[in-house]
Amino acid sequence: MPAVPSWLSDPLWDQFAALLPPRPATDPTHPLGCHRRRITDRIVFDKLLQVLRFGCSYEGIADTTCSATTIRNRRDEWISLGVFTQLKTIVLDAYDRMVGLLLDDLAIDGCITKAPGGGEIAGRSPVDRGKQGMKRSVMVEARGIPLGRVLAGANRHDSPLLESTLDRLDDLGPLPDTITVHLDAGYDSAASRTLLASRGLTAEIAAKGVKAPIQATRRWHVERTNAWHNAFNRLQRCYERKERVIDALFDLADAIITFRSLIRQAWTLYRWDNRPTRRP
């Protein structure tokens, strides 16, 4: 069973491969010129997608085509090159150019997941009997396209992460004159309202003590995006210990989510010769 369908993974790989520097198939410094051939990047990329989607260990997904050490080494090499961040940015720009980001309404919310291995951003989870957990504060636009995130320990409250999450807006370029930020009751405080007002943002915050369905407004988009993220089992139950690795996996997941939405939106907005008769 493929981790990602071919109609999504193939064009995603084409863009990913374009960001990689050229590498020789064998080591040119070998004295006899007979060094073992380098494992192709496509094989490692597919293995990394399987790790991200299925949540299995590197040893569990390794086989005769690629070892666990090769997957880790190539992953770290790509992180050092900034390839995952570039991929996410390119896909987001393509979505904005072809479909358009709806930045008039934003939603921000935190989500706690498990982190059994601990690590740099793990903390005691208040909803899992004090076990190690991770929190992500995610910002999305009106359709649920992820715009940025902040990672922290599960013991951190949502509201202190609001400012650093809003800082991700600086990477988006020109913004609408009026932006409404939809938040749940966890942000219902004078500090949150003051922060949003200082940035010229309109606050739409659920009131404490009122049932959520009555005042759901447009926060459900971020809840759905959290569910999309949790569909990648490596993010839902994270065994990675280094923050930069977790950030890279989130960037790859964001690229997949955004590109999938782009293809589905383009199916109704555009026409082309080989357009499928059925929506992906």
Salt bridges, closest charged atoms under 4 A:
ASP10 OD1 - ARG42 NH2 3.06
ASP41 OD1 - ARG38 NH2 3.45
ASP41 OD1 - ARG74 NH1 2.58
ASP46 OD1 - ARG42 NE 3.16
GLU59 OE2 - ARG72 NH2 2.59
ASP63 OD2 - LYS47 NZ 2.63
ASP76 OD1 - ARG75 NH2 2.92
GLU77 OE2 - ARG23 NH1 2.56
GLU77 OE2 - ARG38 NH2 3.67
ASP105 OD1 - HIS182 NE2 2.92
ASP105 OD2 - ARG218 NH1 2.67
ASP128 OD2 - LYS114 NZ 2.77
ASP158 OD1 - LYS135 NZ 2.77
ASP167 OD1 - ARG199 NH2 2.51
ASP188 OD1 - ARG193 NH1 2.80
GLU240 OE1 - ARG75 NH1 3.54
GLU240 OE2 - ARG234 NH2 3.07
ASP247 OD1 - ARG149 NH1 2.80
ASP251 OD1 - ARG149 NH2 2.64
ASP254 OD2 - LYS88 NZ 3.81
ASP254 OD2 - ARG149 NH2 2.90
ASP254 OD1 - HIS229 NE2 2.65
